[in-house]
Amino acid sequence: MFLCFGSSEVGNHTIHPDWRLTSDHAPLMIVIPIVEEHIQTKKHTIVKDSDEEYAFVKKLTKLLRNIDTSNITDVNHLNSIITYFASSVENI
């Protein structure tokens, strides 16, 4: 078991040698607190074969054609292109 060093939330574990059955390993137990959290999501839909779908696909195709991928030299440059693409798609 690997735990985050110095974490007060998940840094404590319990060894249970009395839970051992035929194995020579003692079970370990950790309590991980899970906080209820609401994650706001949104879903965009476009009706199939609609004018909106046609316009979106046309803009998306143009965006893909204009992205310069000829000089991807490292992961940072690739991540930059992906971030640009994602934000551009959201703004279509």
SVG drawing of the C-alpha trace seen along z (x, -y; Angstrom):
<svg xmlns="http://www.w3.org/2000/svg" viewBox="-32 -31 43 53">
<polyline fill="none" stroke="black" stroke-width="0.4" points="0.0,0.0 1.4,-3.4 0.1,-6.4 0.7,-10.1 3.5,-11.0 2.3,-13.5 -1.3,-13.4 -3.6,-13.7 -6.6,-12.4 -5.1,-9.2 -1.8,-8.8 -3.1,-6.4 -3.4,-2.7 -4.1,0.3 -2.4,3.7 -4.7,6.6 -2.5,9.6 -5.5,11.4 -7.4,11.3 -4.7,13.4 -6.0,16.7 -3.6,19.2 -1.5,16.5 1.6,15.1 0.5,11.6 -1.5,9.4 -4.3,7.4 -4.0,3.6 -6.9,1.2 -7.2,-2.4 -10.3,-4.7 -10.5,-7.1 -12.9,-10.0 -15.2,-10.7 -16.8,-14.0 -20.1,-14.4 -19.5,-16.8 -21.7,-18.1 -19.9,-18.4 -21.6,-20.7 -21.8,-19.2 -23.2,-20.4 -24.2,-18.6 -24.5,-20.1 -26.5,-18.4 -27.1,-19.1 -30.0,-17.5 -28.7,-15.0 -28.9,-16.2 -29.8,-19.7 -28.5,-23.0 -26.7,-23.4 -25.0,-20.1 -23.8,-21.0 -22.5,-24.4 -20.7,-22.8 -19.0,-20.1 -18.0,-22.8 -16.4,-25.0 -14.8,-21.9 -13.3,-20.8 -11.9,-24.3 -10.4,-24.4 -8.7,-21.0 -7.3,-22.0 -5.8,-25.2 -4.0,-23.6 -0.3,-23.4 0.9,-20.0 4.1,-19.9 6.4,-21.0 5.3,-18.9 8.7,-18.5 7.7,-17.7 4.8,-16.9 4.5,-20.6 3.9,-21.6 1.4,-18.8 -0.5,-19.8 -0.6,-23.4 -2.2,-22.3 -4.7,-20.1 -5.6,-22.9 -6.0,-25.3 -8.2,-22.8 -10.4,-22.1 -11.0,-25.8 -11.7,-26.5 -14.3,-23.7 -16.0,-25.1 -16.2,-28.5 -17.7,-27.2"/>
</svg>
